[in-house]
Amino acid sequence: MKTEYLKITGDARTDEEVIERAAAVIRRGGLVAIPTETVYGLAGSALLEDSAKKIYAAKGRPSDNPLIVHIAYPEDAERIAYPDEIFTALAGRFMPGPLTVVLPKKDCIPDTVTAGGDTVAVRCPSNPVAHRLIEVSGHPIAAPSANRSGIPSPTRAEHVLADMDGRIDMILDGGPCEIGLESTVIRLDGNGSCTILRPGAVTAEMLGEVCRSVRIAPAVIEPSLANGIRPESPGMKYKHYAPKADLLLVDAPHDAFADYVRTHAEGKYGVLAWDEDAALFPEGALLSLGPRGDAREASRRLFSLLRQADERAFTTVYAELPPAEGETLAYYNRIIRAAGCRIIRP
């Protein structure tokens, strides 16, 4: 298969022609990599069983790992699921945007999309390219991250090209993603309560502005689900986001982290650290997370930095274990998955 690579230029007429071509691919059951505000998604029709099968095959993704369905407008959820009052309230506060809500599904969504479950994860992206493609295609779109399963998610079109060239029909280059980590996924528990199944840019504190109570699923912080348990959300069961380099997390105060790396690191290694820490490590070792304490910027850079580690042929990458709370929770969740939950406690 030859993968067509098309750029979004900012010219309204040209871009509309590109989106029309991509929409035709979606309607005939093909796959298009698209930009979203979170990461690049591998889009196929959520109404066509074969499209979901193609997504799993292109990614090498386990078929028990459900897909998120993207819609153009929050009210379109009624087409594919059974939303309730709390969904409507959440949609009014956070949609379009990086929030996914698990709802009871309607029969129009094939079991291949939901991994055989009776619920469907629903999201309304804010990225204008993704929004317009869903609108023009007339199909809700199933779209996991547009990378081979298990490696860092793509935040630029060139990442997608490296992973998916020859495996999908088309790539739309809409520039770098704004957020850099996948959406927050929640389950509604009744009585105005919800559970976070995967953390993202919409934090527990933000959800608490709408929901009566917010719980965090144990699998968000703990290593993974046990074998034989069906995941409710992507990212709950398998090792994800991992570079080829050996990623090691060090649970130690800041100064002790730097001391540990300097005394234990061997070979060609990199360090995920803040800009202000560059002088603490050998020249060329820093993989910069940005200004100290900026959790949003660190999250935006994480996947790209993990890919850079492999491009720079690092054999090992060291990182501080971040706190599992607030804006840092999503970063924590992704990096412990990327490290296979290997944590060093000096």
C-alpha positions as CSV (number, residue, x, y, z in Angstrom):
1,M,0.0,0.0,0.0
2,K,1.3,3.5,-0.9
3,T,0.6,6.0,1.9
4,E,-0.4,9.5,0.6
5,Y,1.1,12.3,2.6
6,L,-0.8,15.6,2.5
7,K,-0.2,18.9,4.3
8,I,-2.8,21.2,5.8
9,T,-1.6,24.6,4.5
10,G,-3.9,27.1,6.0
11,D,-5.4,27.9,2.6
12,A,-9.1,27.3,3.1
13,R,-9.9,26.0,-0.4
14,T,-6.9,23.7,-0.6
15,D,-7.4,22.3,2.8
16,E,-11.1,21.6,2.1
17,E,-10.1,19.7,-0.9
18,V,-7.6,17.7,1.2
19,I,-10.3,16.9,3.8
20,E,-12.8,15.9,1.1
21,R,-10.2,13.4,-0.2
22,A,-9.6,12.1,3.3
23,A,-13.3,11.8,4.0
24,A,-13.7,9.7,0.9
25,V,-11.1,7.3,2.3
26,I,-13.0,7.1,5.5
27,R,-16.3,6.4,3.8
28,R,-14.9,3.5,1.8
29,G,-13.3,1.9,4.9
30,G,-9.7,3.1,4.6
31,L,-7.5,4.6,7.2
32,V,-6.3,8.2,7.6
33,A,-3.8,9.5,10.2
34,I,-5.1,12.9,11.5
35,P,-3.9,15.6,13.9
36,T,-5.9,16.1,17.1
37,E,-5.2,18.4,20.0
38,T,-3.8,15.4,22.0
39,V,-1.8,13.1,19.7
40,Y,-2.1,12.0,16.0
41,G,-5.0,9.6,15.6
42,L,-5.4,6.6,13.2
43,A,-8.9,7.3,11.9
44,G,-11.3,4.8,10.4
45,S,-15.1,4.7,10.2
46,A,-16.6,3.6,13.6
47,L,-19.6,2.2,11.7
48,L,-17.7,-0.3,9.5
49,E,-16.5,-3.5,11.1
50,D,-13.6,-3.9,8.7
51,S,-12.2,-0.4,9.4
52,A,-11.7,-1.4,13.1
53,K,-10.0,-4.6,12.0
54,K,-7.7,-2.6,9.7
55,I,-6.8,-0.3,12.6
56,Y,-5.8,-3.2,14.8
57,A,-3.8,-4.8,12.0
58,A,-2.0,-1.5,11.1
59,K,-1.0,-0.9,14.7
60,G,-0.3,-4.5,15.7
61,R,-2.8,-3.7,18.6
62,P,-4.3,-6.4,20.8
63,S,-8.0,-6.8,19.8
64,D,-9.1,-6.7,23.4
65,N,-8.0,-3.0,23.6
66,P,-11.1,-0.9,22.8
67,L,-11.0,2.1,20.5
68,I,-12.2,5.6,21.2
69,V,-14.9,7.0,18.9
70,H,-14.7,10.6,17.8
71,I,-17.7,12.7,17.0
72,A,-18.1,16.2,15.5
73,Y,-20.5,17.6,18.1
74,P,-21.4,16.5,21.6
75,E,-25.0,16.0,20.6
76,D,-23.9,13.4,18.1
77,A,-23.3,11.1,21.0
78,E,-26.9,10.2,20.8
79,R,-26.3,8.6,17.4
80,I,-23.9,6.0,18.8
81,A,-24.6,5.8,22.6
82,Y,-27.0,6.5,25.4
83,P,-25.8,9.8,27.1
84,D,-27.3,11.0,30.3
85,E,-27.5,14.3,32.2
86,I,-24.0,14.2,33.6
87,F,-22.6,13.6,30.1
88,T,-24.4,16.6,28.9
89,A,-23.0,18.7,31.8
90,L,-19.5,17.4,31.2
91,A,-19.8,18.1,27.4
92,G,-20.9,21.6,28.2
93,R,-17.8,22.2,30.2
94,F,-15.1,20.2,28.4
95,M,-16.2,19.5,24.8
96,P,-14.9,19.9,22.3
97,G,-11.7,19.0,24.0
98,P,-9.5,16.3,25.5
99,L,-12.2,14.4,27.5
100,T,-13.5,10.9,26.6
101,V,-16.6,9.5,28.3
102,V,-17.5,5.8,28.4
103,L,-21.2,5.3,27.6
104,P,-23.6,2.4,26.9
105,K,-23.3,1.8,23.2
106,K,-25.9,1.5,20.5
107,D,-25.9,-1.4,18.0
108,C,-24.6,0.7,15.2
109,I,-21.1,0.5,16.7
110,P,-19.5,-2.9,15.8
111,D,-18.2,-5.1,18.6
112,T,-14.7,-4.8,16.9
113,V,-14.6,-1.2,17.9
114,T,-15.4,-1.8,21.6
115,A,-13.4,-5.1,22.0
116,G,-16.7,-6.9,22.5
117,G,-17.9,-4.7,25.3
118,D,-21.3,-3.1,25.7
119,T,-19.9,0.4,26.2
120,V,-18.2,2.9,23.8
121,A,-15.7,5.6,24.6
122,V,-16.9,8.9,23.1
123,R,-14.8,12.0,22.4
124,C,-15.3,15.3,20.6
125,P,-11.9,16.7,19.5
126,S,-11.3,20.4,19.3
127,N,-8.6,20.2,16.5
128,P,-10.2,21.9,13.5
129,V,-8.9,19.3,11.0
130,A,-10.2,16.4,13.0
131,H,-13.5,18.1,13.5
132,R,-14.0,18.9,9.9
133,L,-13.0,15.4,8.7
134,I,-15.6,13.8,11.0
135,E,-18.2,16.4,9.8
136,V,-17.5,15.9,6.1
137,S,-17.2,12.1,6.1
138,G,-20.5,11.8,7.9
139,H,-19.1,9.0,10.0
140,P,-18.1,8.9,13.6
141,I,-14.4,8.0,13.6
142,A,-12.6,5.3,15.6
143,A,-9.1,6.7,16.2
144,P,-6.5,5.4,18.5
145,S,-3.0,6.9,18.4
146,A,-1.4,6.6,14.9
147,N,1.7,4.6,15.9
148,R,2.7,0.9,16.2
149,S,1.3,-0.5,19.4
150,G,3.5,-0.2,22.4
151,I,5.8,2.7,21.3
152,P,5.5,6.4,22.0
153,S,2.4,8.0,20.6
154,P,3.0,10.4,17.7
155,T,2.7,14.2,18.2
156,R,4.0,15.2,14.8
157,A,3.1,13.9,11.3
158,E,6.7,12.8,10.7
159,H,6.3,10.4,13.7
160,V,3.3,8.8,12.0
161,L,5.2,8.5,8.7
162,A,8.0,6.7,10.4
163,D,5.6,4.2,12.0
164,M,2.8,3.8,9.4
165,D,4.2,4.5,5.9
166,G,2.9,1.7,3.7
167,R,0.4,0.5,6.3
168,I,-2.4,3.1,5.9
169,D,-4.0,5.1,3.1
170,M,-3.2,8.7,4.0
171,I,-1.5,11.0,6.5
172,L,-2.7,14.6,7.1
173,D,0.1,16.8,8.4
174,G,-1.5,19.4,10.6
175,G,1.6,20.4,12.5
176,P,2.6,19.5,16.1
177,C,-0.1,18.5,18.6
178,E,-1.0,21.1,21.3
179,I,-1.3,18.8,24.3
180,G,0.9,15.9,23.5
181,L,-0.8,13.2,25.7
182,E,-3.9,11.3,25.0
183,S,-7.3,12.4,26.3
184,T,-8.7,11.9,29.8
185,V,-11.0,8.8,29.8
186,I,-13.7,8.5,32.4
187,R,-16.5,6.2,33.3
188,L,-19.8,7.5,34.7
189,D,-20.8,5.7,38.0
190,G,-24.2,7.2,38.6
191,N,-25.3,9.8,41.1
192,G,-23.1,12.4,39.4
193,S,-19.9,10.5,40.1
194,C,-17.2,9.3,37.8
195,T,-14.0,7.3,37.7
196,I,-10.8,8.3,35.8
197,L,-9.7,5.3,33.7
198,R,-6.9,7.2,32.0
199,P,-5.6,10.6,33.1
200,G,-5.1,13.5,30.7
201,A,-5.3,17.3,30.4
202,V,-8.7,17.3,32.0
203,T,-7.7,16.6,35.6
204,A,-9.6,15.2,38.6
205,E,-9.8,18.7,40.1
206,M,-11.4,20.0,36.9
207,L,-13.9,17.1,36.7
208,G,-14.8,17.8,40.3
209,E,-16.3,21.1,39.2
210,V,-19.0,19.1,37.4
211,C,-19.1,15.7,39.1
212,R,-20.2,15.1,42.7
213,S,-17.2,12.8,43.3
214,V,-14.2,11.8,41.2
215,R,-12.4,8.5,41.8
216,I,-9.1,7.4,40.1
217,A,-9.1,3.7,38.9
218,P,-6.3,1.7,40.6
219,A,-4.9,0.8,37.1
220,V,-4.0,4.4,36.5
221,I,-1.3,4.3,39.2
222,E,-0.6,0.6,39.6
223,P,1.3,-1.4,37.0
224,S,-1.6,-2.9,34.9
225,L,-4.7,-5.0,34.8
226,A,-4.3,-8.7,35.5
227,N,-4.5,-11.1,32.6
228,G,-8.0,-12.1,31.7
229,I,-9.6,-8.8,32.6
230,R,-11.1,-6.8,29.8
231,P,-9.9,-3.1,29.9
232,E,-12.5,-0.4,29.9
233,S,-10.2,2.1,28.3
234,P,-7.1,2.2,26.2
235,G,-3.9,2.3,28.2
236,M,-5.1,0.2,31.2
237,K,-3.7,-3.2,30.5
238,Y,-0.5,-3.3,28.3
239,K,2.9,-1.7,28.4
240,H,2.7,1.4,26.3
241,Y,4.7,4.4,25.0
242,A,8.0,2.7,25.4
243,P,11.2,3.7,23.6
244,K,13.8,1.2,22.4
245,A,16.1,2.6,25.1
246,D,15.9,1.2,28.6
247,L,13.8,3.8,30.5
248,L,14.5,3.8,34.3
249,L,12.6,5.8,36.9
250,V,14.4,7.0,40.0
251,D,12.2,7.7,43.1
252,A,14.4,10.1,44.9
253,P,14.6,13.8,45.8
254,H,15.9,16.0,43.0
255,D,19.5,16.3,44.2
256,A,19.6,12.6,45.0
257,F,18.3,11.8,41.5
258,A,21.2,13.7,39.9
259,D,23.7,12.0,42.2
260,Y,22.3,8.6,41.3
261,V,22.6,9.2,37.6
262,R,26.1,10.5,37.8
263,T,27.3,7.6,39.9
264,H,25.4,4.7,38.2
265,A,24.9,5.6,34.6
266,E,27.1,3.9,32.0
267,G,27.4,3.9,28.2
268,K,25.4,6.3,26.1
269,Y,22.6,7.5,28.2
270,G,20.1,10.4,28.3
271,V,18.3,12.1,31.1
272,L,14.7,13.5,31.1
273,A,15.2,16.6,33.2
274,W,14.4,20.3,33.4
275,D,16.2,23.0,31.5
276,E,17.8,24.3,34.7
277,D,19.4,20.9,35.3
278,A,21.5,20.8,32.1
279,A,24.8,21.5,33.9
280,L,24.3,18.5,36.2
281,F,24.7,16.0,33.4
282,P,27.2,15.4,30.6
283,E,26.9,17.5,27.5
284,G,24.4,16.0,25.1
285,A,22.6,13.9,27.7
286,L,19.8,16.2,28.5
287,L,16.3,15.5,27.1
288,S,14.7,18.7,28.1
289,L,11.2,18.7,29.7
290,G,11.2,22.5,29.7
291,P,11.2,25.0,32.6
292,R,11.3,23.4,36.1
293,G,7.8,22.3,37.4
294,D,5.9,23.1,34.2
295,A,3.9,19.8,34.1
296,R,1.9,20.8,31.0
297,E,5.1,21.5,29.0
298,A,6.7,18.3,30.2
299,S,3.6,16.3,29.2
300,R,3.6,18.0,25.7
301,R,7.2,17.1,25.2
302,L,7.3,13.5,26.7
303,F,6.5,11.3,23.7
304,S,8.6,13.4,21.3
305,L,11.6,13.1,23.8
306,L,11.2,9.4,24.0
307,R,11.4,9.2,20.3
308,Q,14.5,11.5,20.3
309,A,16.2,9.1,22.8
310,D,16.0,6.4,20.1
311,E,17.1,8.8,17.3
312,R,20.1,9.7,19.4
313,A,20.9,6.0,20.0
314,F,20.7,6.2,23.8
315,T,20.8,2.8,25.4
316,T,19.4,4.0,28.7
317,V,17.2,7.0,29.7
318,Y,16.9,8.1,33.3
319,A,14.0,10.1,34.7
320,E,12.7,11.3,38.1
321,L,9.5,9.6,39.3
322,P,6.9,12.4,39.3
323,P,4.1,12.7,41.8
324,A,0.9,10.9,41.0
325,E,-1.4,13.8,41.5
326,G,-2.9,16.9,39.9
327,E,-1.6,18.1,36.5
328,T,1.3,15.6,36.9
329,L,-0.9,12.5,37.1
330,A,-1.1,12.1,33.3
331,Y,2.6,12.4,32.9
332,Y,3.1,9.9,35.8
333,N,0.7,7.4,34.2
334,R,2.5,7.6,30.8
335,I,6.0,7.4,32.0
336,I,5.5,4.5,34.4
337,R,3.9,2.6,31.5
338,A,6.8,3.5,29.2
339,A,9.2,2.2,31.8
340,G,7.3,-1.0,32.3
341,C,6.8,0.2,35.9
342,R,10.5,-0.3,36.7
343,I,11.3,2.1,39.6
344,I,14.6,2.4,41.3
345,R,14.5,3.5,45.0
346,P,18.1,4.3,46.0
